[in-house]
Amino acid sequence: MSAPLSVPAQSTASVLRQFYALTKPRVVQLIVFCALIGMVLAVPGVPTMADLGQGALACIGIWLVAGAAAAFNCLVEKGIDAKMKRTAWRPTARGQLSDRQALGFSVLLCLVGSAILWFAVNPLTMWLTFATFVGYAVVYTVILKPLTPQNIVIGGASGAMPPVLGWAAMTGSVGPEALILFLIIFLWTPPHFWALALYRVEDYRKAGLPMLPVTHGNEFTRLQVLLYTFILFAACLMPFIYGMSGWFYLVVAIGVSLGFTGYAYALWRHYSDALARKTFRFSLIHLSVLFAALLVDHYLP
């Protein structure tokens, strides 16, 4: 009698995990973290309880809309995902969730998240977040990704928006400091994704996606990764130059930027899949440490 009763509970838990997987939790966590940095930097000194409450609601709203964009991406790319080892496990690619379920889930998250941002934060943050949704889910996923090897460069604008959203959530405006943070992530995105594409090139070729290593080859892509890390290095110095951070951030920024450039140089000189994988992983460390240093520096005397 007990065995049949346990099946529905397990099935419900499994379905919930599948819906949660659609939101790309690790990606969304990084998005919310970058948005949180924008919020913290926008508030001088120690935040008040009101600031903390508004920031928490903004994080929830941004998380929901970002999750909606991720779910829509999984729906649109289910055929491509099924051909790639890195993404074949996704519930939409495996047919565990129907198109209707994925679309309904995406719409629900977007509506709830947008309502929270509109009523509990401010309309500007809602509109910027919704524009980011459209930029990623429609402009990048539907139009750019299957058409041009510059998809990552152009589409990177959507991925660079979180600090701007965070800044707008706390100030109701977009200041130059937020645009500097936007620029850093915008320039970080191409070398980050191209490092991944280098060792996943066969997956992208099989899926028919015009990623740079597929259309222009391994050597050209490695050169682009290196050149972008040079430009990114300069951009990472801008918070200090503009006066929004101090010496602590500068030292950390130079350290992690030298590390990223060093990996890119080694990758350019002597390629291996293992080194490309290490470069990709270090790029994640680079951005996380960079923004964490901004956070710490903000509260240093």
C-alpha positions in Angstrom: 0.0 0.0 0.0 2.9 2.4 0.8 4.8 2.0 -2.5 2.2 3.4 -4.9 1.7 6.4 -2.5 5.3 7.4 -2.8 5.4 7.7 -6.6 3.4 10.9 -6.9 5.6 12.7 -4.4 8.8 11.6 -6.2 7.2 12.6 -9.6 6.3 16.0 -8.2 9.8 16.6 -6.8 11.3 15.5 -10.1 9.1 17.9 -12.1 10.0 20.8 -9.7 13.7 20.0 -10.2 13.2 20.1 -14.0 11.5 23.5 -13.8 14.3 24.8 -11.6 16.9 23.5 -14.0 15.3 25.6 -16.8 16.2 28.8 -14.9 20.0 27.9 -15.3 20.6 28.5 -11.6 24.4 29.0 -11.7 24.1 31.6 -14.5 21.2 33.4 -12.7 23.2 33.4 -9.4 26.0 35.3 -11.2 23.5 37.7 -12.7 22.0 38.5 -9.3 25.4 38.8 -7.7 26.5 41.4 -10.3 23.2 43.2 -9.8 23.8 43.2 -6.0 27.2 44.8 -6.6 25.5 47.6 -8.5 23.0 48.1 -5.7 25.7 48.2 -3.0 27.9 50.7 -4.9 24.9 52.9 -5.6 24.3 53.4 -1.8 26.9 55.6 0.0 28.0 54.1 3.3 26.1 51.5 5.2 22.7 50.7 3.8 19.6 51.4 5.9 16.9 48.8 6.6 14.8 50.4 3.8 17.7 50.0 1.4 18.2 46.4 2.4 14.5 45.7 1.9 14.4 47.4 -1.5 17.6 45.6 -2.5 16.1 42.2 -1.5 13.0 42.8 -3.5 15.0 43.9 -6.5 17.1 40.8 -6.3 14.0 38.6 -6.2 12.5 40.4 -9.2 15.7 40.3 -11.2 16.2 36.6 -10.4 12.6 35.8 -11.6 13.0 37.7 -14.9 16.4 36.3 -15.5 15.1 32.8 -14.8 12.3 33.5 -17.3 14.8 34.4 -20.0 16.8 31.3 -19.3 13.7 29.1 -19.5 12.7 30.7 -22.8 16.2 30.2 -24.1 15.9 26.5 -23.2 12.6 26.2 -25.1 13.9 27.9 -28.3 17.1 26.0 -28.3 15.9 22.6 -27.3 16.8 21.1 -30.7 20.3 22.6 -30.5 20.7 21.6 -26.9 19.9 18.0 -27.7 22.9 17.8 -30.1 25.4 19.2 -27.6 26.9 17.2 -24.7 27.0 20.3 -22.5 23.3 20.9 -22.8 21.7 17.6 -23.7 20.7 17.0 -20.1 18.3 20.0 -20.0 14.6 19.0 -19.5 13.4 20.6 -22.7 16.2 18.9 -24.7 15.2 15.5 -23.2 11.5 16.1 -23.7 10.8 15.9 -20.0 8.9 19.2 -20.1 6.6 20.1 -23.0 6.9 23.4 -25.0 3.7 24.6 -23.3 5.0 23.9 -19.8 8.3 25.7 -20.5 6.6 28.7 -22.2 4.0 29.0 -19.4 6.7 28.8 -16.8 8.8 31.5 -18.5 5.8 33.8 -18.9 4.8 33.3 -15.2 8.3 34.1 -13.9 8.5 37.2 -16.1 5.1 38.5 -15.1 5.7 38.0 -11.4 9.2 39.4 -11.5 8.2 42.4 -13.5 5.3 43.1 -11.1 7.7 43.0 -8.1 10.1 45.4 -9.8 7.3 47.8 -10.9 5.4 48.0 -7.7 8.1 47.3 -5.0 11.2 48.9 -6.7 10.6 51.4 -9.5 9.4 51.4 -13.1 12.8 52.1 -14.6 14.3 49.0 -13.2 11.3 47.0 -14.5 11.7 48.3 -18.0 15.5 47.9 -18.0 15.1 44.3 -16.8 12.3 43.5 -19.3 14.5 45.0 -22.1 17.3 42.7 -20.9 14.9 39.8 -21.1 14.0 40.7 -24.7 17.6 41.3 -25.6 18.7 37.8 -24.4 15.7 35.7 -25.1 14.7 37.1 -28.4 17.5 39.3 -30.0 20.4 37.0 -28.9 18.8 33.6 -28.8 16.4 33.8 -31.8 18.2 36.3 -34.1 22.0 36.7 -33.4 23.1 33.3 -32.2 22.2 31.3 -35.3 23.2 34.0 -37.8 26.5 35.6 -36.9 29.8 34.6 -35.2 29.6 38.0 -33.5 26.6 36.8 -31.6 28.5 36.8 -28.3 29.9 40.3 -28.9 26.6 41.9 -29.7 24.5 39.8 -27.4 26.9 40.5 -24.6 25.1 43.7 -24.0 22.2 41.8 -22.3 24.6 39.9 -20.1 26.3 43.1 -19.0 23.1 44.7 -17.8 22.9 43.3 -14.2 25.0 46.1 -12.4 22.9 48.7 -14.3 19.7 47.1 -13.1 21.1 47.1 -9.5 22.1 50.7 -9.7 18.7 51.7 -11.1 16.9 49.8 -8.4 18.5 51.9 -5.7 18.7 55.3 -7.4 16.0 55.3 -10.0 18.6 56.4 -12.5 21.6 55.1 -14.5 24.9 56.8 -13.5 28.3 56.7 -15.2 29.5 54.2 -12.5 26.9 51.7 -13.6 28.0 52.1 -17.2 31.6 51.4 -16.2 30.5 48.1 -14.6 28.4 47.4 -17.8 31.5 48.0 -19.9 33.6 45.6 -17.8 31.1 42.7 -18.2 30.5 43.5 -21.9 34.2 43.2 -22.7 34.6 40.1 -20.4 31.9 38.2 -22.2 33.6 37.4 -25.6 36.9 35.9 -24.2 34.9 34.0 -21.6 32.6 32.3 -24.1 35.1 31.9 -26.9 37.4 30.0 -24.5 34.5 27.7 -23.9 33.7 27.5 -27.6 37.3 26.5 -28.4 37.1 23.2 -26.6 33.4 22.7 -27.4 33.9 23.5 -31.1 32.6 20.1 -32.4 29.4 20.5 -30.4 28.8 23.9 -31.9 29.6 22.6 -35.4 27.3 19.7 -35.0 24.5 22.0 -33.8 25.1 24.3 -36.8 25.9 27.4 -34.7 28.3 29.9 -36.3 30.5 30.4 -33.3 33.8 32.0 -34.0 36.0 28.8 -33.8 33.6 27.2 -36.3 33.6 30.1 -38.8 37.1 31.5 -38.4 39.1 28.7 -36.9 41.0 27.9 -33.7 44.0 30.2 -34.2 41.9 33.3 -35.1 39.7 32.8 -32.1 42.7 32.4 -29.7 44.0 35.8 -31.0 40.7 37.4 -30.4 40.6 36.0 -26.8 44.0 37.5 -26.2 43.2 40.9 -27.7 39.9 41.2 -25.7 41.8 40.5 -22.4 44.0 43.4 -23.2 41.0 45.7 -23.7 39.3 44.2 -20.6 42.4 44.9 -18.5 42.2 48.6 -19.3 38.4 48.6 -18.6 39.0 46.9 -15.2 41.1 49.9 -14.2 38.4 52.4 -14.8 36.6 52.1 -11.4 39.8 53.3 -9.8 40.5 56.0 -12.4 37.0 57.4 -12.1 37.2 57.4 -8.3 34.5 54.9 -7.5 37.0 52.5 -5.9 40.4 52.7 -4.0 43.7 51.0 -3.9 42.5 47.7 -2.6 40.3 47.2 -5.7 43.2 48.4 -8.0 45.6 45.8 -6.6 43.0 43.0 -7.0 42.0 44.1 -10.4 45.6 44.2 -11.7 46.2 40.7 -10.2 43.2 38.9 -11.7 43.5 40.8 -15.0 47.1 39.7 -15.3 46.0 36.2 -14.6 43.3 36.2 -17.3 45.7 37.8 -19.8 48.3 35.2 -18.9 46.0 32.4 -19.6 44.9 34.0 -22.9 48.6 34.4 -23.9 49.4 30.8 -23.1 46.3 29.7 -25.0 47.4 31.8 -28.0 50.9 30.4 -28.0 50.2 26.7 -27.3 46.6 25.5 -27.6 45.2 22.5 -25.8 41.6 21.7 -24.8 42.7 21.4 -21.2 44.2 25.0 -21.3 41.1 26.4 -22.9 39.0 24.8 -20.2 41.3 26.3 -17.5 41.0 29.7 -19.2 37.2 29.5 -19.2 37.1 28.6 -15.5 39.6 31.3 -14.6 37.4 33.9 -16.4 34.6 33.0 -14.0 37.0 33.5 -11.1 38.2 36.8 -12.6 34.7 38.4 -12.7 33.7 37.1 -9.3 36.8 38.2 -7.6 36.8 41.6 -9.4 33.3 42.4 -8.3 33.9 41.0 -4.8 36.8 43.4 -4.5 34.6 46.3 -5.5 32.2 45.3 -2.7 35.0 45.1 -0.1 36.6 48.3 -1.3 33.3 50.2 -1.0 33.3 49.7 2.8 37.1 50.2 3.4 37.9 53.5 5.2 
